[in-house]
Amino acid sequence: MSYPPDRIADNGVRQLGLPCPEVPAAHRPFVMANIEDEVILMSDITSFTEVMARSGLRLSIRRVTRDDRALLKDFFEGVSLEDLRFRFLTAMLKVSDEQIAIMVDVDHKQTEDFLAFIDDGTLVGTAMIATDPSRERAEVAIAVRADFKHRGVGWTLLNHAAEFATAIGIKTLEAVESRLNQKAIEVERDSGFTVKAYPGDATLVIVSKQLR
């Protein structure tokens, strides 16, 4: 199955007509009123937010750094082929080194990438956000390791992403999903997203949530 190339960025953010961004990194408290003028310190990038998934699983979330290339490569090797297809909206056997390099070369302005770890340091989920130039809309794309599915990791990352998007002034948070990805769509509905058809492609849907 093929998808419109202008909808899929090399970094894996499946974009709703948004320009393909570069990609971001790191968590700090959500006080980023003017992100263009903000100076982000390395201590902010490596700081963690501790959260609890609905299953009781403890997660530590931070933004990606350029040192996370091997970590992401190992992570995506643990994501099922079906979920890779859902995440990137194209069939693939593995995520390329070039794609991973783009994911870690972040700019903190148009895109943000959150990594979720369990207590032993294993990376179990990622959530990437890309914003449009006006910062009115953002799109989120989430992936979870196969052995940590159905433990609330995706739900927690989705809500973390929505919190972040709200804090930086985003009005609408969206995701593009395959109609076959019913589990993700259920999670998004549970988090207050609505579902509508994707224009021009009956195999896809757009899920969206008004944040403001």
N, C-alpha and C positions, 0 to 999 in steps of 0.2 A: 504494500500500500504506500502511495506517495502522498506528500503534503505540500502545499504551496511553499516554496523556498523562502519567501519573504516573511513567513510566519515562524521560522525556526532559526534562532541565532546559533552561532558556532559554540557558544558557551552553554547551550542547552536550555536557555530561557525561551519558551515557546511564546512568541509575541503576537499580540493582537494588533498588528499593523504598527507596532512601535519600532523605532529604529533599533538595530542590533547594538546593544551597549557593550562596554568592555567587561565589567564585572567588579564586585566589591569585597569587603572584609571586616570583621571584628565587632564585638558587642560593647556598648557602653550604655549607661542609663538613658532612657528615651527623652533627651532634652535637645534634639538636633533641629532647632528652629530655622536656621539658615545654613543648610548643609554646604552650599557653594563656598561660603566664607569660613567654614569651620576648619580648624586644624585638629586632625585626629592623631593622638599620640599612640605609640606602640603599646603603652600600658592599657589603653582603651581597647586596642585590638585583641589583646590576649586575655582580657577579663571575661569572667563567666557569669551567666545568670543561672541560678539553680531553680529548677522547676520539678513538679511531680506530675507524671502522666496519670490519666484516669485509672490505669491498671495498678497504680502504686509504684511504677518504675520511676526511679530518680534519674533525672537528666541534667546535664550541665551544657549550656548553650553558649557558644561564642561565634564571632565572625571568622571567616576564613583568612588565612595569611598565605604569603608566597611560599612558606615552608611546608605547606600542607599537600604538596603534589603527590607524594608517595601515599599519604594517608587517604586521599581521595581515590587514587588508583585502586588501593586495596578495598576501599568501601564499595566502589562500583562493581568490583568482582564478586561481591556478596549480594548484589541486587539481582533478582531473577530476570531472565530474558524478557518475560512478559512485562515486568515493571520498567525495564529499560525502554521498551517500546512505548509504554504509556508516558514515561518521563520525557522522552525526546521526540515522541510522535513519529518515529520511524524505526524500522527493524534494524537491530544491530547485535553483534555478538559481544562487543566490548566497547567501552568508552575510550576513544583514542587519546594518546599522550598530548596531541595538539589541543583537543577539547579541554582536557584537564589543565593544561598550561593557561588557557584563556580563563578558566574558572578561578584560578588563584591569582591572576594578574588583575587585581581589583582596583576600582577607583573611588569607591565610597560615595559616589554622586548619583549615577543613574541606576546602579545595581547594588545589591547587598546579598551576601550568601551566609546563611547561618548553619552551623554544624552542631549536632546534638550527640553528646557522649554519655555513656553509662559510667558507673563508678570506677571500673577498671581501665578507663581510657579508650575503650572501643568506640569508634564512630558508628552510630546506628541510623542516622538520618540527616538529610540536608534540606534546606529550604532556600531557594534563590528568588529574589524579588528584582524586577526591572521596572523602572518608572518611565513615563513619557516625559518629554522636555518641559511640559507645563506643570508637571508634578500633580496633575489631576487624577491620573490613573496609574495603577501598578499591576503587574502580573506576577503571580507566584507559581513556582514549580517545585514539587516535593518528591523526594525519593527516600525509601526506607529499606534497610537490609532485610533480606528474605527471612532470616531467623528472628527478626524483631517485629514482624508484621503482627497486627491485631493486638498490640500492647499499648496503643495510644500514642505512639511516637509521631505519626503523621498528624493526628488531631492537635497535639501539643505544639508542633512546629507551625501548623497553619494558624493557630491562635496567637502564637508568638509573632509571626510575620504580620498578622493583622494589627497587633498592638504597635509594632514598630511603624507600620505604614500610617496608622492614625497619628502617631507622634510627630511624623515629619510632614503632615499636612495632606496626605493622600486622601482623596474623597471616595474613590472606588477601587476595590481590590478584586482582581479577576484571575481566572485560570482557564486554560483550554484543556479539555479532557476528551479522550476517546469515549464514545458511547459505551464501549465494552468495559470501561473502568468503573463499574458500578460501586465498588467498595469506596473508592476515592470520592465519588459523587455523593454517596451517603454521608461520608464524614463531613464534606463541605456543606451539605444541607443541614446537618446537625449543628454546624457552626454558624448558621444564619445566611448561607449563600442561596441564591436563586439560580435556576437552570434555564437556559434558553438555547435554541438552535444556533449553530455556527453558520453564518451566511456562506453559501456556496459549497458546503461540505457536510453531507448528511451523516458522515461517520463521527463528527465531532460535536461537542456542545461547549458553550461558554457558561461558566459559573461565576457569579459576581455578588459582591456584598457592598452596600453603601456604608461607608465608615463615618461620614459626616452629613 
